[in-house]
Amino acid sequence: MDNDTSPVRLEAWSEGDGGLLNALNAPELTEHLGGPETEEQLVRRHRKYLGMSADDVGAGRMFRIVLLPEEAVVGSIGFWVRTGDAEPTYETGWAALPGFQGRGVATAATRAVAAAARRAGRYRFLHAYPSTDNTASNAVCRKAGFELLGERDFEYPPGRPMRCNDWRLDLTGPAADSAAEPAQEPA
């Protein structure tokens, strides 16, 4: 996909995205992530996302997903540095509002965020760790060109063990070349 045909645009997370974060905190959207967060946790998460949008792009970014041509804000996605394995890598995660699921929005946004991570240029790999029973997120990884490395134990949120799939995208490989570039990525 190229800039002109991507059904989404990624925009840097901003102060006004607190309402989006609240909408994405619904039980049906957080069932694979330990359930909804408290108001205090959401405030901390929003501040963290704002900080990611202000910091060095190589350390990661959070975005709101804008559906085109409607210009509707339909979810969030980001990439950040993950440490704790053999070497640091990028990790990604996303959420789409219920009315926009099953329409390719998350897959297009994942391709776009992979392009952003590739441009950041700090790490070779982008990983995603959806729960093994999260069929939709595992399908997004497959459709976006990630390679399934296998199952692993993961802790998310901290203190909550889960079984997840470890998906990896080589940001220097052929799958990265076919990833959609974000139509617009504000600095």
N, C-alpha and C positions, 0 to 999 in steps of 0.2 A: 504494500500500500504506500502511496505517496501522500504528501501534504494535501493535495487537492481532492483525494478520495476518502480520506479517513473520516469515519462518522463521528469522531470525537476530537475535542481540543482539550489539552491540559492547561490549566491556569494555576499559578502559584497559590498556595493556601493563604488566605487573608483573614483579617480581623472579623469580617462579616460571615465567615464560614462556621461560626459556632452553631448556628441553627441546623446546618447540614450535619454536623457531628451529632447533634441531638437526634435528628431523624435517623441516622445510621446506627443509633444505639438501641434500636428496637429488638425485642427478644428473638423474633424470627431471623434477624440479621446477625445476631451474636451467639446463636446456639452452638456454633463450632468453636467459639472463642471464650467460653466460660460464662456467657450471659451478659446482660447489660451492665454498664459501669455506673457508679454513683455519680451524682452531680459534681462532687469534688474531683473525682477521677477524670470526668469530662473536661473540667476547667484546666486541669494539669495537661491533659492530652492536647487540648486546643493550643495552649501556650507552647508546648513542645513542637507542634506542627508549625506554629508561627516562627519559632526559632529556626526550624529547619529551612524555612523559606528565606530567612535573613542570613544564614550562615553560608560558608563555603559550599558551592554546589557539589564539589567532590565528596562531601560528607553525606549527601543525600538531599532529597526534596520531598515535600508533600504537595499534592495537587488536588483540586476539585476537577471532576470530569464534567465537561460540557458537551451535551449531545448536539450535533449539527444536523440540519440547519436550524433546528428549533431554538438553539441557544439556551436549553434547559440544563440546569445543574442537576446531575443524576447520580453522583457518587464521589468517592475519593480513591486515590491511589498514591503510592509513593515508593521511594527506594531509600535505603539507609545502609550504613555500614554495620555488618554483623561480625562480631568477633567470637572467639570461643572454640572454633574448629581449628584445623591445622593452620589456616591462614585467613586473614580477613577477606570478606567478600561483600557484595551488596545483597540485600534481601529486599523483597517487595511484598506488598499486601494491598488489597483493594476491597471495596464494598460498593455495590450498586443498589439504589433504592428499588423496592419491590416492583413498581410499575415499569421498570426499565431492564429487568432481568430477562435473560433468554433472548436478547436481541443483538448480541454480539458486542455490546458496550464494553464489558469488562475485558474481553479479548482484545478489542481495538485499543483500549486504554493500557493494557499490559504491554502490547507491542510498542506503544508510544513511550511508556515509561522506560522500557528497555532501551529505546533509542536515546532517551535523556541520560540514562546511566552510562551508555556507551560513550556519549559525548563528554560526560564528566571525566571519563578516562582513568579513574583511579584503580579499578579492579577488573579482572578478566571475566568474572562470573557474577551472574544475578541468580539468586535462589528464591524459591517460594516454598512455603511449608504448610500447605493446606492439610487439614485433618483427613485421615484416610477415608472417613465416611462423608466428606464434603464433595459429593459428586460434581456439583457445578464448578467449584474452584479448581478441582483436578482437571476438568474438561477445558477450562480456560488455559491452564498451563500447557496442556497437550496442543491445543489449537494455536497458541502463541509461539510454539516451536521449542518449548523447554524439553529437556531430556529427563526422564524419570530415573533417578539414581537408586531408589528403593525407599523402604519405610525406615523410620527412626523415631526414637523417643524425643519429645520436645516439651518444653515447659512454657505454656502461655495460657493466661497471664502468669506472671511469676508465682510459683507455688502450686500451679495446676498442671500436672503432667497430662500429656496427650500423645496419641500415636498419630504421626503425620507422614506424608510423602515428601521426600526431598526431591524437588524439581530444580534443574539447573539449566541456565541458558548461557552459552559461551558468547560473550559480547564482542568477540573478535571473529566469530565463525560465520558461516553462511546464513544461519537462522537470524543472526543480528542484522545482516544486510537486507533481509526482507521485512524487518520490523518497521512498522509505521513510524514516521517522524511526527512529533506533536505538531499540529497546525500552528500553534503559537505557544511559546513558553516564555512568559514574562520573566525578566531578570530579577 
